[in-house]
Amino acid sequence: MAKRVSIVMGSDSDLPVMEKAAGILQEFGIGYEMRVLSAHRTPEETSEYARTAAGRGFAVIIAGAGMSAALPGVVAAQTELPVIGVPVYGQKLGGVDALYAIAQMPPGVPVASVGIDAAVNAALLAVRILALSDPELVKKLEAYRDSAREKVLNKDRMMQEKAAE
């Protein structure tokens, strides 16, 4: 299976959040690669990775980082691929610092941002981007949405039945 999505994170402490994106990509049958690359501690390697991502077959990059959250912006500055930033929760400011850092990119360096720890939404956005040129992914997205709808309706039915007792 070709790896179409790159998942990078600034630290292995981000893995519990970012592996949720990997789970969604697996569910949709999309190949991915996961890497730990730091904008501050491995800047050369991060830059090289981002510059060569498209040539290695990637179509979307999901970049997760906490605190200063420089990684998504640094990656976006080095590639033409869409970059989706995942702000990761931090103890000091609850991830708001990372959210601001990702959402407030300068003009010319776009980074999409999802909510704090919202790696699932980042992966679903990546799937939607890939689905623009893949009708099979569109069908899988529709089935995913239908499944989510059914789960909510089932929970609602159970609550109504319990209330009627």
QUIHU-V662658 format. One record per pair of residues at least 24 apart in sequence whose ideal C-beta (glycine too) atoms are under 6 Angstrom apart, sorted by the first residue. I is the first residue (numbers start at 1). J is the second residue. If there is no record, write none. Layout:
I & J
I & J
//
This chain:
1 & 31
2 & 31
2 & 57
3 & 31
3 & 32
3 & 33
4 & 30
4 & 31
4 & 59
5 & 30
5 & 32
5 & 60
5 & 126
6 & 33
6 & 53
6 & 58
6 & 61
7 & 32
7 & 34
7 & 62
8 & 35
8 & 37
8 & 63
9 & 36
9 & 64
10 & 38
10 & 65
10 & 71
12 & 36
14 & 64
14 & 88
17 & 88
17 & 117
17 & 119
18 & 64
18 & 119
20 & 119
20 & 120
21 & 62
21 & 119
21 & 122
21 & 123
24 & 120
24 & 123
25 & 123
28 & 127
28 & 140
39 & 70
39 & 71
39 & 74
46 & 74
47 & 78
50 & 75
50 & 78
50 & 79
51 & 78
53 & 79
53 & 81
54 & 81
59 & 130
60 & 126
60 & 129
62 & 122
62 & 126
64 & 88
66 & 90
66 & 98
67 & 97
68 & 101
69 & 98
69 & 101
69 & 102
72 & 102
72 & 111
73 & 105
73 & 109
73 & 111
76 & 109
76 & 111
77 & 109
82 & 129
83 & 111
84 & 112
84 & 122
84 & 125
85 & 111
85 & 113
86 & 114
86 & 119
86 & 122
87 & 116
89 & 116
89 & 117
//
